[in-house]
Structure formats: C-alpha cells, structure tokens
Amino acid sequence: MGSWWALVDTVSGDRDTLMITESVAQHQNVYEGSEFKFYRFYYNSRVWSTSAQKSWLTEYLSNSYSTIQDNSYPQFQIYKDSKIWNFYLNGSELGDSLLITAAVMDGVKKENYFTVQGSGDSLLVNGKWRLGKYKAFKHSNVPEAEFVDQYYVFQEHFGLVSFKSDGSHYVVENSELFPVIR
C-alpha cells in the first residue's frame, strides 16, 4: 500500500498516476484431515487512477490446484467496473497464446487472446537497465475497449512498465514501490 507509478503518454503528453490504496495478502494450505491437498496464495489491491478518478481491484492468485486451463501458472486479474479487465499467466513463454473469452459484436464472433510477445531478465526503462524478469504481451480484441488490441509490459518487483492502446502509449516515468510484507 502506498506504491505509485507516474505514467506519461509519449504520443499526447497526457499523464496519469496509479496508486495502491488498499492491499491484502494471504497464504493458505488446504488439508483434508491430515492430508495436504493444495496451497493458495493471493494478493489483492485497489488501484486508483488520478486521470480517470476511478479505482479498480487487482488480484494475483497462485495455486497448486486451479480450475483455469493450466493449473501450474499464477494468475493475475484486474476487475474494472465489475468486469474482469485483464488476465495474465506468469509462467507462459514467448509465443504462447491463451484464449480468454469469445464475444459477439455486430453478429461477428471475436476471440480474446493473451499472447506473450517478449520476455527477459532485464529491461531498459527510461534509459537505464533494470534487473528483473519481464513479460511483454498483447491482449487482442478487448471487449471492454471496443475490441481494440492492447499491449502491456510488466516487470517482476516493479509492476506495469508500459501500456499501449488505440493511439496511446503510456510509459512509467517515475515510481515509488513499497515491498510486500509476507
């Protein structure tokens, strides 16, 4: 709680700040009697956007058992306006693509995918190299954004690095991150 990211749109010059205003973390080991069945770790936070004057819920969930298509991958979800806005699989590799949903617009079925477009162990941010695994991915046909494609880069222990959608390209120009207490 208290972490923030200041972003600038390199196309329009518009600015936004995202702030963590609430956070909760929990780890659970699930047993049947004395037999261990699975573990679950989740971290929830509420993110406030100064430009939109709105907040949304983010959830990071890691299970050793899951109903999602591949139960070994941690899940990252963002709930915005009571809808799942994003979904991210941390264990995926370059080129991996995951079908999330299929929606119909004007009688045409549009499939919604996450595709990993890049990854690595360090990232050049604002002219400086920063260590930490990162993933760049494309979210295609986003229903909540009138079926445009959106692009994201997330880095381990940092969060959002950049975001592109429909003529905008936001990059983080400054941040202050507080470590998660476990």
Salt bridges, closest charged atoms under 4 A:
GLU22 OE2 - ARG46 NE 3.94
GLU32 OE1 - LYS37 NZ 3.97
GLU35 OE2 - LYS37 NZ 3.51
ASP81 OD1 - LYS54 NZ 3.24
ASP149 OD2 - LYS138 NZ 3.49
GLU156 OE2 - HIS157 NE2 3.93
GLU173 OE2 - ARG15 NE 2.92
